[in-house]
Amino acid sequence: MPKPSSSSSQPRSRNYDVVVIGGGAAGIIAAWRSAQLGAKTLLIEKTCRLGTKILISGGGKCNIAHAGPIEDILKAFRPNEARFIRPAVYRFPNVEIMRMFTDRGLRIYTRPDGRVFPVDQTAKDVVAILKNYLFATGVEVWMNTPVEEIARAENGFQITLGEPFESSKGYAQDRKPKVAFGAKALLNEVRSNEVDDDRGHGPGVIQAERVVLATGGSSYPNSGTTGDGWPWAKQLGHTLEWIHAALAPIYLELDPFDPARSGVALRDVIVKAKADKKEIARWRNDMLFTHQGVSGPTILGISRLVAEAMPTSPVTLSVDLFPELDQEKLIERFVTDGKQSPKRQVATPLEERLPESIVPSLCADAGVDPATALGQLEKKARNRLVETLKNWPLGTVRTVSLEKGEVVAGGVKLDEVDPQTMRSLVQPGLYLCGEILDVAGPVGGYNLQAAFATGFVAGETAAKDSLEANEALAGSITGKR
């Protein structure tokens, strides 16, 4: 597939209607929409690849969007965030996002929980299609071109470009094999593959009348999202809300650490978080033990509330291993099993439902010998076991990993951006979209959808503003003649 146009020379004095900074989901869509409307558009990306975080999203499968009515999708966000993104997600809804990919041959399917994934292909195919859209509309792309500063200039903005990154800096090509797991392993795989363009276009300075900031947040910085846009936005007059983890693994105080748990997955459980003895969050899905704590969809689902509670109170986690049964019904099941199979060991029915490796520690926490026959299980022991199964303590939270997260909460204050247009209400000619904004939805394709939608509106508005200004200028010149 042809690559988007790119120049290998140092930055020259060129006239661009719109400059988009950041080649992630929001930036790619913003640049494509801007060029589609006829604006001469430049997309600047500091790494050697476009869409790196898309490539590692959903375990490399890429949760493109969330299906269903728009109002149902908006309910997944906090009220102020839902109000802000509402115009954008109606302007570029999920059905249009999905059509954008299916029109280029991507087969997709919707899971029962509403999450939309490619059928056969992977995140690589999603990014390849997005690149194709950039190429088709004539977007000029500068890769391996870090921006160091954006300052207000007489006619727009002055963008200072830095030296291109080398492999040792972590953003260019890196073919050294590394041992890793999960998102880290995916990122290493992505970085070991062929780069899009590593030539670079700095150092230097370019001028731009209209700039779209789509630099993302600071989650998983090894992918290139290091929060660059926030200090620029602040320097240009914007206010930043507290930056913290939103969809991230949780590290626990593990003393002692049980190596038998690391890498063990629990299916369909409810993880609960408590602060000051009050439940602050719960989430039902799968959970994964890690060497530092816990991860998986349930943990991502509660991580934002946990991070927000930690500055004022210790937070503890527990897990309900049998969410389909309340405590009384679970007791009844053990009583019935004791009567029907009195010689069966306590461990046997547990191992039928749970990973064998955790059963010994689970029974130890309950004070029950796993070899005890069900028919000999005393009432107090049975009640302790059931209480543990319904509320197994995982530990006290040490930290919520911002750097290993998928999304961050916080960012540019929403009151300072027009939700209808993504125009900055502080700086004329500046547009903001994607994770740089104080918007963070739950796991399930919501955040990628918000990035696509706000990017679409930002690129559309910037292009229209530019084209209207050019027409007005042409008209005034004609009038003077």
C-alpha positions as CSV (number, residue, x, y, z in Angstrom):
1,M,0.0,0.0,0.0
2,P,1.4,3.5,-0.9
3,K,2.5,5.6,2.0
4,P,1.2,9.1,2.7
5,S,3.3,11.7,1.0
6,S,6.4,12.7,2.9
7,S,9.4,14.8,2.3
8,S,12.9,13.9,3.5
9,S,14.4,17.4,3.4
10,Q,14.5,19.9,6.3
11,P,11.3,21.9,6.8
12,R,10.9,24.5,4.2
13,S,8.7,27.6,4.1
14,R,5.5,26.0,3.0
15,N,1.9,27.2,3.3
16,Y,-0.4,24.7,5.1
17,D,-4.0,25.5,5.8
18,V,-4.0,23.1,8.8
19,V,-1.2,21.5,10.8
20,V,-2.2,18.5,12.9
21,I,0.2,17.5,15.7
22,G,0.0,13.8,16.8
23,G,-0.5,10.7,14.6
24,G,-2.8,8.7,16.8
25,A,-6.5,8.0,16.4
26,A,-7.7,11.6,16.8
27,G,-4.9,13.1,14.8
28,I,-5.2,10.7,11.8
29,I,-9.0,11.3,11.6
30,A,-8.5,15.1,12.0
31,A,-5.9,15.3,9.2
32,W,-8.0,13.1,6.9
33,R,-11.1,15.1,7.4
34,S,-9.3,18.4,6.9
35,A,-7.7,17.2,3.7
36,Q,-11.0,15.6,2.5
37,L,-12.6,19.1,2.6
38,G,-9.9,20.6,0.5
39,A,-7.5,22.1,3.0
40,K,-3.8,21.6,2.5
41,T,-2.9,19.6,5.6
42,L,0.3,18.5,7.3
43,L,0.3,15.8,10.0
44,I,3.3,15.8,12.3
45,E,4.2,12.6,14.3
46,K,7.2,12.4,16.6
47,T,7.6,8.6,16.3
48,C,8.4,6.5,13.2
49,R,4.9,5.0,13.1
50,L,1.3,6.1,12.9
51,G,-1.3,4.8,15.3
52,T,1.1,3.0,17.7
53,K,-1.4,2.8,20.5
54,I,-4.1,1.6,18.1
55,L,-1.7,-1.3,17.2
56,I,-1.5,-2.5,20.8
57,S,-5.1,-1.8,21.7
58,G,-7.4,-4.7,22.6
59,G,-4.4,-7.1,22.8
60,G,-3.6,-6.3,19.2
61,K,-7.1,-7.0,18.0
62,C,-8.3,-3.4,18.2
63,N,-11.7,-2.6,19.7
64,I,-12.8,-0.2,17.0
65,A,-15.9,1.2,18.6
66,H,-18.9,0.4,20.7
67,A,-22.2,-0.5,19.0
68,G,-25.6,0.7,20.0
69,P,-27.6,3.9,20.3
70,I,-25.6,7.0,20.9
71,E,-27.4,7.9,24.0
72,D,-26.6,4.5,25.5
73,I,-22.9,5.1,24.7
74,L,-22.9,8.5,26.2
75,K,-24.2,7.0,29.5
76,A,-20.9,5.2,29.9
77,F,-19.1,8.5,30.3
78,R,-19.4,10.9,33.3
79,P,-22.1,13.4,32.8
80,N,-19.9,16.4,32.1
81,E,-17.8,14.4,29.6
82,A,-20.9,13.0,27.9
83,R,-22.3,16.5,27.5
84,F,-19.0,17.6,25.9
85,I,-18.6,14.8,23.4
86,R,-22.3,14.5,22.5
87,P,-22.2,16.9,19.5
88,A,-19.1,15.1,18.2
89,V,-20.3,11.5,18.5
90,Y,-23.6,12.5,16.8
91,R,-21.5,14.3,14.0
92,F,-19.3,11.2,13.5
93,P,-21.3,8.3,15.0
94,N,-20.2,4.7,15.6
95,V,-22.0,3.5,12.4
96,E,-20.0,5.9,10.3
97,I,-16.8,4.9,12.0
98,M,-17.6,1.2,11.3
99,R,-18.6,2.0,7.7
100,M,-15.2,3.8,7.2
101,F,-13.5,0.5,7.8
102,T,-15.9,-1.9,6.1
103,D,-15.8,0.3,3.0
104,R,-12.1,-0.6,2.8
105,G,-12.7,-4.3,3.2
106,L,-12.5,-4.8,6.9
107,R,-14.9,-7.4,8.2
108,I,-16.2,-6.6,11.7
109,Y,-18.4,-8.2,14.3
110,T,-20.1,-7.1,17.5
111,R,-19.7,-9.0,20.7
112,P,-22.7,-9.4,23.1
113,D,-21.3,-6.6,25.2
114,G,-21.3,-4.2,22.3
115,R,-17.6,-4.1,21.6
116,V,-16.8,-4.1,17.9
117,F,-13.7,-6.0,16.6
118,P,-12.3,-7.0,13.2
119,V,-13.3,-10.6,12.3
120,D,-10.1,-11.9,10.7
121,Q,-7.7,-9.0,10.7
122,T,-6.0,-7.3,13.5
123,A,-5.1,-3.8,14.7
124,K,-2.4,-3.7,12.0
125,D,-5.1,-3.8,9.3
126,V,-7.1,-1.0,11.1
127,V,-4.0,1.2,11.0
128,A,-3.3,0.3,7.4
129,I,-6.8,1.4,6.4
130,L,-6.3,4.7,8.2
131,K,-3.0,5.3,6.5
132,N,-4.7,4.6,3.2
133,Y,-7.3,7.3,3.9
134,L,-4.5,9.8,4.6
135,F,-2.8,8.9,1.3
136,A,-6.0,9.1,-0.7
137,T,-6.8,12.7,0.5
138,G,-3.2,13.9,0.0
139,V,-2.2,14.6,3.6
140,E,1.5,15.3,3.9
141,V,3.0,13.3,6.8
142,W,6.2,14.1,8.7
143,M,7.3,11.2,10.8
144,N,10.1,11.1,13.4
145,T,9.6,14.8,13.8
146,P,9.2,15.8,17.5
147,V,7.7,19.2,18.2
148,E,9.5,21.0,21.0
149,E,7.3,24.1,21.4
150,I,4.2,25.8,20.0
151,A,4.1,29.6,20.5
152,R,1.7,32.3,19.5
153,A,2.9,34.3,16.5
154,E,1.7,37.3,14.6
155,N,-0.2,35.3,12.1
156,G,-1.1,32.1,13.9
157,F,1.5,29.9,15.6
158,Q,5.2,29.1,15.5
159,I,6.0,25.4,15.8
160,T,9.6,24.5,16.8
161,L,10.8,21.1,15.6
162,G,13.5,19.1,17.3
163,E,16.1,16.6,16.2
164,P,14.7,13.3,14.9
165,F,14.8,10.4,17.4
166,E,17.3,7.6,17.2
167,S,16.6,4.0,18.1
168,S,18.2,4.4,21.5
169,K,15.6,7.1,22.3
170,G,12.8,4.5,22.0
171,Y,10.7,5.9,19.2
172,A,12.6,4.9,16.1
173,Q,13.1,1.4,14.8
174,D,14.3,-1.1,17.4
175,R,14.9,-4.7,16.2
176,K,16.4,-6.1,19.5
177,P,14.2,-8.9,20.8
178,K,13.0,-8.4,24.3
179,V,11.2,-10.7,26.7
180,A,7.9,-9.2,27.8
181,F,4.2,-10.0,28.2
182,G,0.9,-8.4,27.5
183,A,0.8,-4.8,26.2
184,K,4.6,-4.5,26.6
185,A,5.1,-7.6,24.4
186,L,2.8,-6.1,21.8
187,L,4.6,-2.8,21.9
188,N,8.0,-4.5,21.5
189,E,6.6,-6.5,18.5
190,V,5.3,-3.3,16.9
191,R,8.6,-1.6,17.4
192,S,10.5,-4.5,15.9
193,N,8.5,-4.3,12.7
194,E,9.2,-2.1,9.7
195,V,8.8,1.6,10.5
196,D,6.6,3.9,8.4
197,D,9.3,6.6,8.0
198,D,12.3,7.4,10.1
199,R,13.9,10.2,8.2
200,G,12.7,13.1,10.3
201,H,12.2,16.7,9.4
202,G,13.9,18.7,12.1
203,P,15.3,20.8,13.6
204,G,13.6,23.9,12.3
205,V,10.6,26.2,12.6
206,I,7.4,26.3,10.7
207,Q,4.5,28.7,10.8
208,A,0.8,27.7,10.9
209,E,-2.4,29.7,11.1
210,R,-4.4,26.8,12.4
211,V,-3.1,24.0,14.6
212,V,-5.0,20.9,15.8
213,L,-3.5,19.5,19.0
214,A,-4.0,15.7,19.0
215,T,-1.0,14.6,21.0
216,G,-2.8,12.2,23.3
217,G,-2.3,11.7,27.0
218,S,0.6,10.1,28.9
219,S,-0.5,6.5,29.2
220,Y,2.0,3.9,28.0
221,P,4.7,6.5,27.3
222,N,6.9,4.0,25.5
223,S,4.4,4.1,22.6
224,G,5.1,7.8,22.2
225,T,2.3,9.3,24.3
226,T,4.2,11.3,26.8
227,G,1.8,14.2,27.5
228,D,3.6,16.6,25.2
229,G,0.5,18.6,24.4
230,W,-0.4,19.6,27.9
231,P,2.4,22.0,28.6
232,W,1.9,23.6,25.2
233,A,-1.8,24.0,25.9
234,K,-1.0,25.5,29.3
235,Q,1.5,27.9,27.8
236,L,-1.2,29.0,25.3
237,G,-3.5,29.8,28.2
238,H,-5.5,26.6,28.8
239,T,-6.2,25.1,32.3
240,L,-5.3,21.5,33.0
241,E,-7.3,19.2,35.2
242,W,-5.5,16.7,37.4
243,I,-3.9,14.0,35.3
244,H,-4.4,10.5,36.7
245,A,-4.9,6.9,35.6
246,A,-8.3,5.9,34.1
247,L,-7.9,2.5,32.5
248,A,-4.8,1.0,34.2
249,P,-3.5,-2.0,36.1
250,I,-3.3,-1.8,39.8
251,Y,-0.3,-2.6,41.9
252,L,-0.8,-4.1,45.3
253,E,1.2,-4.3,48.5
254,L,2.2,-7.9,48.2
255,D,3.8,-9.1,51.3
256,P,4.5,-11.9,51.0
257,F,4.3,-12.3,47.2
258,D,2.7,-15.5,46.0
259,P,4.4,-16.5,42.7
260,A,1.7,-19.1,42.0
261,R,-0.8,-16.4,41.3
262,S,1.1,-14.5,38.7
263,G,-0.4,-14.9,35.3
264,V,-3.5,-16.6,36.6
265,A,-6.8,-15.4,35.1
266,L,-10.2,-15.4,36.9
267,R,-13.2,-15.6,34.6
268,D,-16.5,-13.7,35.2
269,V,-15.8,-12.3,38.7
270,I,-16.7,-9.1,40.4
271,V,-13.8,-7.0,41.8
272,K,-14.8,-4.5,44.5
273,A,-12.8,-1.5,45.8
274,K,-13.3,0.0,49.3
275,A,-12.1,3.2,50.9
276,D,-12.9,4.1,54.5
277,K,-14.8,0.8,54.7
278,K,-17.2,2.0,52.0
279,E,-17.5,0.4,48.5
280,I,-16.4,3.0,45.9
281,A,-16.4,0.8,42.8
282,R,-17.2,-2.6,41.4
283,W,-16.8,-4.2,38.0
284,R,-17.8,-7.6,36.6
285,N,-15.7,-9.3,34.0
286,D,-12.3,-11.1,33.9
287,M,-9.3,-10.5,36.2
288,L,-5.6,-11.3,35.9
289,F,-3.1,-11.7,38.6
290,T,0.3,-10.1,37.7
291,H,3.7,-10.1,39.4
292,Q,2.9,-6.7,40.9
293,G,-0.9,-6.9,41.5
294,V,-3.9,-7.3,39.3
295,S,-5.0,-6.3,35.8
296,G,-7.7,-7.3,33.2
297,P,-11.1,-5.7,32.3
298,T,-12.4,-5.6,35.9
299,I,-9.3,-3.8,37.1
300,L,-9.3,-1.3,34.2
301,G,-13.0,-0.7,35.0
302,I,-12.4,0.4,38.6
303,S,-8.9,1.9,38.2
304,R,-10.1,5.5,37.7
305,L,-12.2,5.6,40.9
306,V,-9.4,3.9,42.8
307,A,-6.9,6.4,41.7
308,E,-9.2,9.3,42.7
309,A,-9.7,7.9,46.1
310,M,-6.1,7.1,47.0
311,P,-5.0,10.7,47.8
312,T,-7.4,10.8,50.8
313,S,-7.7,7.1,51.9
314,P,-6.1,3.7,51.6
315,V,-8.0,1.5,49.1
316,T,-8.4,-2.3,49.4
317,L,-9.6,-4.7,46.8
318,S,-11.6,-7.9,47.1
319,V,-13.1,-10.3,44.5
320,D,-16.4,-12.2,44.4
321,L,-15.5,-15.5,42.7
322,F,-19.2,-16.7,42.4
323,P,-21.1,-13.5,41.3
324,E,-24.0,-15.6,40.0
325,L,-24.9,-16.9,43.5
326,D,-25.6,-14.9,46.6
327,Q,-24.1,-16.1,49.9
328,E,-27.2,-18.1,51.0
329,K,-27.4,-20.0,47.7
330,L,-23.7,-20.7,47.7
331,I,-24.1,-22.2,51.2
332,E,-27.0,-24.3,50.0
333,R,-24.8,-25.6,47.2
334,F,-22.1,-26.8,49.6
335,V,-24.7,-28.4,51.9
336,T,-26.3,-30.2,48.9
337,D,-22.9,-31.3,47.6
338,G,-22.1,-32.6,51.1
339,K,-25.2,-34.7,51.1
340,Q,-24.9,-36.0,47.5
341,S,-21.1,-36.5,47.5
342,P,-20.0,-36.6,51.1
343,K,-16.5,-38.0,50.3
344,R,-15.6,-35.4,47.8
345,Q,-12.9,-33.1,49.0
346,V,-13.6,-29.3,49.4
347,A,-11.0,-28.6,46.7
348,T,-12.8,-30.6,44.0
349,P,-15.8,-28.3,43.3
350,L,-13.5,-25.3,43.7
351,E,-11.1,-26.6,41.0
352,E,-14.1,-27.2,38.7
353,R,-14.8,-23.5,38.7
354,L,-11.4,-21.8,39.6
355,P,-7.8,-22.3,38.5
356,E,-6.2,-25.1,40.6
357,S,-3.2,-23.0,41.5
358,I,-5.2,-20.5,43.7
359,V,-7.3,-23.1,45.5
360,P,-4.7,-23.8,48.3
361,S,-4.2,-20.1,49.1
362,L,-7.9,-19.5,48.9
363,C,-8.7,-22.3,51.4
364,A,-5.8,-21.1,53.6
365,D,-7.4,-17.7,53.8
366,A,-10.7,-19.3,54.8
367,G,-9.0,-21.4,57.4
368,V,-10.2,-24.6,55.7
369,D,-8.2,-27.7,54.8
370,P,-8.8,-28.3,51.0
371,A,-8.6,-32.1,51.6
372,T,-11.6,-32.0,54.0
373,A,-14.5,-34.2,52.8
374,L,-17.6,-32.1,52.0
375,G,-19.6,-34.4,54.3
376,Q,-17.3,-33.5,57.2
377,L,-17.2,-29.8,56.6
378,E,-18.5,-28.1,59.7
379,K,-21.0,-25.2,59.5
380,K,-18.5,-22.6,60.8
381,A,-15.9,-23.7,58.3
382,R,-18.4,-23.8,55.5
383,N,-19.5,-20.2,56.3
384,R,-15.9,-19.0,56.4
385,L,-15.3,-20.6,53.0
386,V,-18.3,-19.1,51.5
387,E,-17.5,-15.7,52.9
388,T,-14.0,-15.9,51.4
389,L,-15.4,-17.0,48.0
390,K,-17.7,-14.1,48.0
391,N,-15.3,-11.5,49.3
392,W,-11.7,-12.8,48.8
393,P,-9.3,-10.1,49.9
394,L,-6.7,-9.2,47.2
395,G,-4.8,-6.6,49.2
396,T,-4.2,-2.9,49.7
397,V,-3.6,-0.8,46.6
398,R,0.0,0.5,46.4
399,T,-0.5,2.5,43.2
400,V,-2.5,2.7,40.0
401,S,0.0,2.5,37.2
402,L,-0.4,5.6,35.0
403,E,2.5,4.6,32.7
404,K,1.1,1.1,32.0
405,G,-2.5,2.3,31.5
406,E,-4.5,2.5,28.3
407,V,-6.1,5.9,29.0
408,V,-5.6,8.8,31.5
409,A,-8.2,11.0,33.0
410,G,-7.7,14.7,33.3
411,G,-6.3,17.1,30.7
412,V,-7.4,20.3,29.0
413,K,-10.4,21.7,30.9
414,L,-13.6,21.1,28.8
415,D,-15.1,24.5,29.6
416,E,-12.3,26.0,27.5
417,V,-13.1,24.1,24.3
418,D,-16.3,24.5,22.2
419,P,-17.9,21.1,22.0
420,Q,-19.6,21.9,18.8
421,T,-16.4,22.7,16.9
422,M,-13.4,21.7,19.1
423,R,-12.2,25.2,18.8
424,S,-10.2,26.6,21.7
425,L,-12.1,29.3,23.5
426,V,-8.7,30.7,24.6
427,Q,-6.6,30.8,21.5
428,P,-8.1,31.5,18.0
429,G,-6.9,29.1,15.4
430,L,-6.2,26.3,18.0
431,Y,-8.3,23.1,18.0
432,L,-8.1,20.2,20.5
433,C,-9.2,16.6,20.2
434,G,-8.7,13.1,21.6
435,E,-7.0,12.2,24.9
436,I,-5.5,15.6,25.4
437,L,-8.9,16.6,26.6
438,D,-10.4,15.8,30.1
439,V,-12.4,12.9,28.7
440,A,-12.0,9.2,29.7
441,G,-14.6,6.5,29.1
442,P,-14.6,2.9,30.4
443,V,-13.1,-0.1,28.7
444,G,-15.1,-1.2,25.6
445,G,-14.1,0.9,22.6
446,Y,-15.6,4.1,24.1
447,N,-12.3,6.0,24.2
448,L,-11.2,5.2,20.6
449,Q,-14.7,6.2,19.5
450,A,-14.4,9.5,21.4
451,A,-11.0,10.1,19.8
452,F,-12.3,9.4,16.3
453,A,-15.3,11.7,16.8
454,T,-13.5,14.7,18.3
455,G,-10.8,14.4,15.8
456,F,-13.3,14.4,13.0
457,V,-15.0,17.6,14.3
458,A,-11.6,19.3,14.9
459,G,-10.3,18.6,11.5
460,E,-13.6,19.6,9.8
461,T,-13.8,22.9,11.7
462,A,-10.1,23.8,11.1
463,A,-10.5,23.1,7.4
464,K,-13.7,25.1,7.1
465,D,-12.3,28.0,9.0
466,S,-9.2,28.0,6.8
467,L,-11.1,27.8,3.6
468,E,-13.5,30.5,4.6
469,A,-10.6,32.7,5.6
470,N,-8.9,32.1,2.2
471,E,-12.0,32.9,0.3
472,A,-12.5,36.1,2.3
473,L,-8.9,37.1,1.6
474,A,-9.3,36.4,-2.1
475,G,-12.4,38.4,-2.1
476,S,-10.8,41.4,-0.5
477,I,-7.9,41.3,-3.0
478,T,-10.3,41.1,-5.9
479,G,-12.3,44.0,-4.4
480,K,-9.2,46.2,-4.2
481,R,-8.6,45.7,-7.9
